[in-house]
Structure formats: C-alpha cells, structure tokens
C-alpha cells in the first residue's frame, strides 16, 4: 500500500474509531443509569456481588454468588454445621467421587500403586484415618448450580489438580507462584487469561475488574453459558474459576477500574493486565504500574499483539517509549479517544488487513471491533506463559510481539 493511500486509510480508521468510542460512551452512560454496581467484594470462601436495579419497585439488591461455601469435616462442630446446611438444601444435586479422588491422590504419590490394588486399598484406609470417611475431606456448596460436591482437603486437592503441571512447573515453582497476585482489567479478552492463570495456578489470587454485564454477543469469545446472560462479567468469570478450583481466591471489582479505586486495586498486585478499551483506564494502569514497580501485560487479539511492559525494571518509558510522560498525564483525565492517543497504542500499519477494514466499518456496518475466541484463547495462553516466566525470574524483555499463527503457518508451508 502506497504512503498516501495508507495515510487515507489511517485517517478513516481514526474517524470511524472515534465515532465508535462516542457510541460506546453513550451506551455506557445508559447502562450505568440502569445498573449501579456495588463496592468491591470481600475475600473469603464465600463471595457475592450486588447489582441494584434502577427501577424503584425493586428495593432489595440482588446478590450474585461467586464462591462456593466450603465445609470442613475435621471436627464434630464442623460436621454438625455441614449437616444443618445440607438439610436446608434437600432437593440439591450431589456429586460424591471422593473415593476416586483419594485413590488418585495416592497413585500420584506412588505411581506403582496403580498396579497393586490390595496395597492401594490399604493406603486409602491409612489416608482416611481412624475417624473414617465422614470426617475426611470437604463439602462445597455451589448455590448457582444448586449442587453439593465432595472434595479432597484443600492441600491434597491442589496437589492432585496441578499434578499434570509436573515437570513443566516443578513443586518449588508451583509454591512460589501460589503466593502471587495478578490484576486483570477488562474481561472480554481478559476472561480467557483469567481462567488460564487459575487452571495452571500461575498465581494464587486474582483481582478482576470490569463494569460490564454479559450479553449474547459476548458468547463468541467468553466461555460461559446462556444462563449467565445479564449478570456482571466478573461474576461469570469468577464462577467459572470456582467450578474448577473452589479454593482459588478471586476478588471482584464490578464497578471497573477507575481513578478512584486505582490505589486499592494495585494493593498486593504483582502483575497487572490491560485488556480494557477506555483510554483513561489504560493510562492510569500504566501510571500506577510504574509507581508500584510491577510489570504490565497488554494482550490484543488482532495478529496476536502482545505488549510486555517491564515497569518492575528501573528507567522504563511508557509502552516501550511510545507514550511520553506528558502525553500519559493528558490521557489519565481524557474522556474519549483522539487520533493521537490511538496512534500511541496501535500501529495501524501493522494491523491485519481485516483489522484495518473493520476499523473503517465500526459504527456503520459493525457494532464493535471483531474478536474471535481462537484469538482470545491463544492470546490468553501466551500472556499466561509470559506472566509465569516473569514470576519465576526468566529473562523477559520489555517489547511488543506479534504472535499471528496464520502468518507462522504460511511461512512454514512456504
């Protein structure tokens, strides 16, 4: 493409993108009028979010359960508490595969037991102890599923669930990763990364920020069900994680990341992920990341663009030097995108052909920027690998990368 033509395309993209941002802003204002999100949720084995309908006829806020209730059985009072709670849910579905889980735990510790059933049975009796099955393990109540699930004790559960990480992640590394916290802002692209981090336990705690609710058009890239339509994205992602690992700690910020809650959001965070659309949020994330001295990852679905920003290393400029300190300060209070802001974040000349074409159509024939689950899932996987390497002290430089599988495939075939 000749230089004059490219400039014309870029200018058209800027205009279309700006109109799209204005449309998003109007939609956001309308959404906020209908829904008022609650304050950041508390931590613990049970969590809830609330959305208060604007309709005055609905006076009580509606709770959204995001963590199961976990009942230990290692004492008489705890067993009594569990029985009382279980009696209040008589019609609930019950899943009890504890015997299989215990057998798997012992085989993982001693692989030869798989071929020695009698010795395995003896080891199971020893593991359960003199108090028997009724005093072993935990019961987890998932209220949004109306389901009880019986599980191994927490440490044994984590040992078995992460066993197939070995030896790509050894036990010492797994323990180190378990002490880390990752903050993710934006849960369309960010949802895949959040679930990946939890599945591999690349961290032990997540902070998830997003003000938006789940819509039908989100289901081409957010792995959840139609029964979650209309609820906050934070809730849908937290539930997905809880159903894989009820012991994994997740904190939700369902009002989204803002300048008002930025300081609180960054408390205890070891790495932050920018997967949001708002220029003000993007600028504030970088300012606070550099102030806190922690790395920032930005994952973009077009051509697998991945930015690794090492603000944990001294002297790093914003976004690899693409954004000056003065420009970033201007962005921190910006109400909307401008061509200059857009240029700072995105190389239109490096975007895919369909990406450039889409930018010109947003607000006209397209309601939003197109995203595919395969791109989102791949980007989440790449970002998770980078975060793991940073946490474990591997050499990861401050840079922008393109991880376009189609281009790699064409290159290898040719």
N, C-alpha and C positions, 0 to 999 in steps of 0.2 A: 504494500500500500504506500502510495507516494505521500510525502510530508504534508502537502496541502490537504489531501483527502483525509489523512489521519487527524489533522487538526480539526477539520469539519466534523468528523465522527465524534471526537472527544468533546467538542463544544455541544453537539447534540445530546451526547450522553449526560453532560453536566446539566443541561436544561431539563432533560427527562428525569434525571435522578432528583433534582431539586423539587420538581413538581410532585414526585413520589413521596419525598420526605414531608412536604406540606400536607399531602393526603394522610400520611401516617400520623402526623401530629394532630390533625382533626379527629381521626379515629381514636387516638389515644385519649384525647380530651373527652370524647363521647363515652369511651369505656370507663374512664375514671368517674364520670358522673353516675354511671350505673352501678359500679362496684367500688367499694372502699376497702382496701386491703388492711389487714391487721398489722400489729407490730411484729418485729422479729420473734420467731418462736423460741421456746425454751428447749434446753437439751434434756436427754434422758431416754429411758426405754419406751416412753410413750410421748407422742408429739401431736400437735394439732394446729391447723391454721383456720382462720375465720375470714369469711367474706360477708360483709354487711350489705344486703341489697338496699338500693336507694329507695325502693318502694316503702313508704311509711307504714303500710299494712303489715310488714314483716318486722316486728320489733326485736326478735331474738336473733343473734348471729348464728350462722350455720357452721358447725365445726367440720373440719376435714381431718380425719385421722391419717397420719403418715407413718407412724411407727407401731409395731405390734406391742401388746402387753406381754411381758416375759415373766413367767412364774418359775422360780427355782423350787426344787423339791427336797433340798438337803436338810430340812428341819421340819418338825411337826407343825409349828405355826405356819410355815410357808405352804406346806401341803394342804392345810386346812383352808388357807386363803385361796389357793388354787381351786379346791373343790367347791367352795362357795361361789367363786366367779364362774366356774364351769356350769354350775346348776342354773345360773341365770341365763344361760345360752343353750337351752335344751335342744333346739332344732338346728344347731350348728353342724357343719360338716367337720369330720375328724379325720386327720391323717396321722397314722402312727406306724412309722417304719424304723423305730428306734433299734430293734434287734439287728436289722441290716446295717444301720449306721455304726453300731458298736463293732460288729464283725469287720466292717470296712476299716474302722479306726485301728483295730489290732493287726489286720493284714498289712496295712500301710506301715505300721511299726515293725512288723515281722513278715515280710512277703512270703516266706516259706509256709506260713500257717494256711495259706490258700489250699495247699495240697495235703493238709493234716487236720481233717475235720474234728477228730476227737480232742486234739490238743487245742484247737481253736475254741471248742466248747468250754474247755477248762479255763482258758484265758478270759473268755467272756464272763464266766462266773466270778473270777478274781477281779475283773474290772468293775463289775456291778457292786460287789461288796456285800457285807452281811445284811444290810437293810433291804436288799432286793430291788426289783425294777421300779417299784412305786416311789423310791427315794432317789432315783438316778435321773440325771438329765434335766431338761426344762420343757415347759409347755409354752407355746407362743400363740396368742390370740390375735388374728388379723381381722379387725372389725369390718373393714371394707369388703372382705371376702366371706364374712361370717364363718370363719374356718379356724379350728384349733389344729396346730401342728406340733408334734412331739419331736424334740431335737436333742442332740448331744449337749453336754455342758459347753459354755462359751469357748474355752480354750481348745477343747477337743474338736468342736465344730469348726473352728478356724483352721486347725491343723489338717483336718480332712478336706475341707473345701478348697484350701490352697495347695494341697499336696501335689497336684499336677503342674504347679509352677516350677517344681524342682526339676532340674538344677538350673533352669534359666534364671530363676531367682532363688538363691540359697536361703537357709533359715536365718542366718545372721542379717542378710539384706532385707528379708521379709519383716523381721523385727524392727529394723531401722525405719523402713517405710511406714510401718504401723504408727509411728509417732508423728507423721507429717499431716499437715492440713492444706488442702487445695481449695481456693475460692473460684467459683465459676460464675461469670455474669453473662446471662443470655442462654436460654435452654432450648433453642431450636437446634442449631449446630452443637451447642454445649451439652445437650442431653446425652448424645452418644458417648462423648468423652466422660461424662459423669458416671455413667453405667460401667464403662470400661475400667475406669480407675477403681471403682468399688469391686468389680468382679475379680480383678487381679490383686486387690488390696495394695495398690501402689501408694495409697495413703490410708490413714485410719479415720479420717474425718473430712467431710466436705461441707462447704458453705455454698449454697445455691441461691442466686439472686435472679429474679425475673418478675416483672409486674403483670405479665400477660396471662390470659387464660387459653386453654386448649380448644382449638377449632378443628373442624373436619379437615380443612386443607392442610393442617399440620401433620396429618397421619401418613403422609408420604415420606416423612423423614424422622418423626418421633415415634419410637417403638412403644406404643401403649395401645389401649383398647377403646372402642367406641363408648364403653360405659364411663369413661373419664371425660368425655366432651363437656365443656363448660366449666371445668374446675381449673384452678391455677396450674400452670406448667410445673411449678416447683413441687406441688403435691403429687402430680402424676409421676415425676421422676423419682421422688423420694419413695413412693410406694413400690416402684419397680426395683429399686435398690433393696428395700426392706424385704421383699419377697425372695431375693437371692441371699441376703445376709441380714437377719434381724438384729444382729449385734453391731452392725456398722453404724457409725454416728453421722447423722446428717442434720445440718442446721439450715433452716429456710428463711429467706428474706423475700417475701412475696410482694412487697412494695417495690422491689427492684433496687438496684444500686443507685444511690443518689449522693449528692454532695453533703446532705445532712447525715447520712448513715455511713459514709465512707470510712471514717476513722474506726468505727465499731466493726465494720465489715473486715478490715485489714488486721484486726487484733488476732494474733496467733496463727495467721496465714503464712505458709512457707512458699507458696507459688500461686499466682493469680492468672486466670484465663479470661481473655477478652473475646467473647462470642456474641457481642451485642451490636446494635445498629446505631445508637444515639451518639453523636459526636461529643457531646458534653461528658457522657459516661466514659467513652474511650479516652478522652484527655485526662479526666480525673483518675482513672485507673492507672495511667502511666505516671502521673504526678505522685500519687500515693505509693506506687510500687517502688519508685526511685527513692522516695523519702524513707520507706521501710527497708530498702535494700534487699528486695526479693525479685526473682525472675518473673517475667510476664510472657505468656504464650498467646498468640492470636492465630486462630485457625479459620481459614476462609475456604469455602467449598469450591470456588472456581479454580481449576487447574491445581487443586491441592495446595494452594498457597499457605505456607506456614511460617509465621514470624516468631523467632526466638529472641527475646529481648532480655539481656542479662543485667538487670539493674542491681543484682547482687554483686556485680563487679564494679569497682570504682571507675568514674570517668565516662560512663556510658551516656551517649546522647539519646534523645527520644527517637524511637523507631529507627534505629541504625543511622541517625543523623538526618533523617528525612524531615523531622519536625524541630524547629528551633525552640528555645525556651520561651521566647516572646510569643510565638505562634501558639504554643501549647497553652500558655496562660490565657490567650484570647479564646481558644477553644473551650476552656473549662467553664466559661459562662455563656457559650454560644447556644442560641435557641434552636438553630437549624443548620443544616449543611450549606456550605458555599463551595464553588468550584475550587478555591484554594485549599480548603480542608480536604475535599475529595482527592485532589491531586497528591496531597501529603500521604494519604493512606493507601491509595490504589494506583498501580501502574496500568492505565488503560491500554497502553501499547503492548503490555504483557498479558492482558486478559485473553481468554479464549474467544474465538470468532463468534460463537453463540452467546458468550457472555456480553460482548460488545453490542451485538444485535439486540439482546434482551434489555440492556440499559436504555436503548432508544425506544423500546416499546412499553416500558414500565409506566403505568398511569394511562396508557392508551389501549393497547390490546392485552397487556399483562397487568395483573393487580399487584404483583410483587416480584422480587428477584427470584428466579427459579433455582431450586435446590433439589438434588437427588439424594435418596438415602444412601446409595452406594458411595457417593462423595462424602456425605456427612459421616458415615460409619468409618470410611477409610481415614478421613481427617481426624476423627476422634482417636483411632488407633495410633496414628502417627504422633499426635500430640501426647498421648499417654506414654508412649515409648520415650519421648524427649523428656517428659517430666520425671520418669523413673531414672533416666540416666543422670539428670541434673541432681536429683536427690541422692544418688549413690556416688556422686563425685566424679563421674566420667567427664571427659573433655567434650563440651558442647559450646560452640561459639555463638556469639551474637550475630544473627544473619537472617535473611529471608530465603526460603527454599520453595521450589515448586515440585510437587510430587504427583505429577499427572501420569496416571497409569496408562492411559491411551497412547500418550506420546512415547512412553517407555516401550510399550508393546510394538508400536510401529517401528521404532528404532531397532529393536531386537530382530524383528522379522526381516527388515531390510538389510 
